[in-house]
């Protein structure tokens, strides 16, 4: 069975049909730029554009959002327009595309996909999936269960919002070398580890495609650190999984 996943980010909106039996994209994803300002109406139009590209209609649709999502309502909006705060965003998107939409935090979606089909599969301890992009998203799992909306990118680090120092956008905006950026990521991971003591960090987002350039440079972290296997498609896959119904994250290979 296929469902459709849309990943709404601070810089781009991408989506594709997903093969839910394999956790892979059924077709090559389509991406459009996130409008600026990223108002709810403008973003909803871009989401419809992505679905229209595939002629998608009738099947389940899941969408991610870069902030806290509770019951389809968006509670925060760090990297998009503040008009999202307190909005029934699932209803808005559903009205725009003409089908019900299941909405969840973007990193939570990526984490669900990685725990089911990717680098976290079969891990039963505390696993933290971190997505490095416009900001830093987080998904925390313990005993195979998701703790939703953790938003660990907004932890304070040396007096700053951590994602303003260690996101991949911070690397690009500051024209940082890989070693210099790796030191910032290392400091961030050490801080998160001091709070949660995970057994595994899964590093996702677009930068995960270049994990060999920075992960080997990170030292002093006790947890295992691995790149996301689904890379930047994890959010799309997780959104589609959520749209298909309750998503049980397997604790192991049954």
C-alpha positions in Angstrom: 0.0 0.0 0.0 1.3 3.5 -0.9 0.7 6.7 1.0 2.0 10.2 0.3 4.5 12.0 2.4 5.3 15.7 2.4 8.3 17.2 4.4 7.8 20.9 5.1 11.1 22.5 5.9 12.4 26.0 6.4 14.1 26.1 3.0 12.3 23.5 0.9 9.1 21.4 0.7 9.5 18.0 -0.8 7.2 15.0 -1.2 6.6 11.7 -2.9 4.5 8.6 -2.8 6.0 6.0 -0.4 6.0 2.2 -0.5 5.0 1.5 3.1 6.2 -2.2 2.9 9.8 -1.2 2.1 10.1 2.3 3.6 11.2 3.7 0.2 10.0 6.4 -2.1 7.8 4.8 -4.8 8.7 7.7 -7.2 11.5 10.3 -7.3 10.7 13.0 -4.9 9.6 16.5 -6.0 10.9 19.6 -4.3 9.8 23.2 -4.3 11.3 26.2 -2.4 9.6 27.2 0.9 8.0 30.6 0.3 9.3 33.6 2.2 7.6 34.7 4.3 6.5 31.1 5.0 2.9 32.0 5.9 0.4 29.1 6.3 -1.5 30.0 3.1 1.6 30.3 1.0 3.0 27.0 2.3 -0.3 25.2 1.8 -0.2 26.3 -1.8 3.3 24.8 -2.2 2.2 21.6 -0.6 -0.7 21.4 -3.1 1.8 22.0 -5.9 3.9 19.0 -4.8 0.9 16.7 -4.7 -0.4 18.0 -8.0 3.0 17.2 -9.6 2.2 13.5 -9.0 -1.5 13.8 -9.7 -2.1 12.4 -6.2 -5.7 12.0 -5.1 -7.6 9.8 -2.7 -4.8 8.1 -0.8 -3.5 8.9 2.7 -1.4 12.1 3.0 1.0 12.8 5.8 2.9 16.0 6.3 5.7 17.2 8.6 6.2 20.6 10.2 9.3 22.1 11.7 7.9 22.8 15.1 5.7 21.3 17.9 2.5 19.7 16.6 -0.2 18.6 19.0 -3.4 17.1 17.6 -2.9 18.7 14.2 -2.3 22.2 15.7 1.1 23.8 15.3 2.3 25.3 18.6 5.7 26.8 17.7 7.2 28.3 14.5 10.9 28.9 14.9 11.8 28.8 11.2 8.6 29.7 9.5 6.0 32.6 9.8 4.6 33.2 13.3 1.1 32.8 11.8 1.5 29.1 12.3 1.3 29.4 16.1 -1.9 28.0 17.5 -3.2 27.1 14.0 -5.2 24.0 13.1 -2.6 23.4 10.4 -3.8 19.8 9.6 -7.3 21.2 8.8 -5.8 24.1 6.6 -3.6 21.7 4.6 -6.4 19.2 4.3 -8.8 21.8 3.0 -6.3 23.1 0.5 -5.5 19.7 -1.0 -9.0 18.2 -0.6 -8.0 15.3 1.5 -7.4 14.6 5.2 -3.8 15.3 6.3 -2.0 13.8 9.3 0.5 16.3 10.6 3.5 15.7 12.9 6.8 17.2 13.9 9.4 16.8 11.1 12.1 15.2 13.2 9.6 12.8 14.8 8.6 11.7 11.3 12.3 11.1 10.3 12.8 9.3 13.6 9.9 6.9 13.0 11.2 6.1 9.6 14.8 5.5 10.9 13.6 3.4 13.8 11.5 1.2 11.5 13.5 0.9 8.3 16.9 2.6 9.0 19.8 3.1 11.4 17.7 2.7 14.6 16.0 -0.6 13.6 16.2 -3.2 16.4 17.6 -0.8 19.0 15.8 -0.9 22.3 17.7 1.6 24.4 17.5 5.3 24.3 18.0 6.5 20.7 18.1 10.1 19.6 17.6 11.0 15.9 18.9 14.5 15.1 18.2 16.2 11.8 20.6 19.0 10.8 19.2 21.5 8.3 17.7 25.0 8.6 17.5 24.1 12.3 18.2 21.0 14.4 15.3 18.7 14.9 15.2 15.8 17.4 13.3 12.6 17.9 13.8 10.7 21.2 13.0 7.0 21.5 13.2 4.9 24.6 12.3 1.2 24.6 11.2 1.7 20.9 8.7 4.4 21.9 8.7 8.0 20.7 8.7 10.9 23.1 7.1 13.5 20.7 8.0 17.1 20.2 11.3 17.2 22.1 12.8 20.1 20.0 16.3 19.7 21.4 17.7 22.1 18.8 16.5 24.8 21.1 18.6 23.8 24.0 20.7 26.6 25.3 24.4 26.2 24.4 26.9 28.8 25.6 24.1 31.4 25.8 22.7 30.6 22.3 19.9 28.6 20.9 21.9 25.5 19.9 20.6 25.4 16.3 21.8 28.9 15.6 25.4 27.6 16.2 25.4 23.9 15.0 22.7 23.6 12.3 23.9 23.0 8.7 22.5 26.5 7.9 24.8 27.9 10.6 27.7 26.1 8.8 26.6 27.6 5.4 25.9 31.1 6.7 29.2 31.2 8.6 31.1 29.6 5.8 32.5 27.2 8.3 35.0 24.5 7.4 34.0 20.9 8.1 36.5 20.6 11.1 35.2 23.9 12.6 31.6 22.9 12.2 32.3 19.4 13.6 33.6 21.0 16.8 30.3 22.8 17.2 28.3 19.6 16.5 30.6 17.8 19.0 29.9 20.3 21.7 26.2 20.0 21.0 26.2 16.2 21.1 28.1 16.2 24.4 25.5 18.5 25.9 22.6 16.4 24.7 24.4 13.2 25.9 24.8 14.8 29.4 21.1 15.2 29.6 19.8 11.9 28.1 22.7 9.4 28.1 21.5 7.7 24.8 23.1 4.6 23.5 22.8 5.8 19.9 22.8 9.1 18.0 21.4 8.9 14.4 22.4 12.0 12.4 20.0 12.9 9.7 19.0 15.8 7.4 20.6 16.7 4.1 24.1 16.8 5.6 23.9 13.1 6.4 24.9 12.5 2.8 28.3 13.9 3.7 28.7 12.2 7.1 32.2 11.1 6.3 33.3 14.7 6.3 32.4 15.4 9.9 31.4 12.4 11.9 35.0 11.0 12.1 36.1 14.3 13.6 33.7 14.1 16.6 35.4 13.0 19.8 34.5 12.7 23.5 31.0 11.3 22.9 30.2 7.9 24.6 27.2 7.1 22.5 27.5 5.4 19.1 27.1 8.0 16.3 25.8 6.8 12.9 24.4 8.6 9.8 20.7 8.1 8.9 20.3 5.4 6.4 17.3 7.0 4.8 19.2 10.3 4.7 17.0 13.2 3.7 14.1 11.0 2.6 13.3 10.0 6.2 10.8 12.8 6.8 8.8 11.9 3.7 8.7 8.2 4.7 7.8 8.9 8.3 5.0 11.3 7.3 3.5 8.7 4.9 3.7 6.0 7.7 1.9 8.3 10.1 -0.8 8.9 7.5 -1.5 5.2 7.1 -2.5 4.8 10.7 -0.8 4.3 14.1 2.8 3.6 13.7 4.2 0.9 16.0 8.0 1.3 16.2 9.5 -2.2 16.4 11.8 -2.9 19.3 13.5 -5.6 17.3 13.2 -7.8 14.3 10.2 -10.0 15.0 
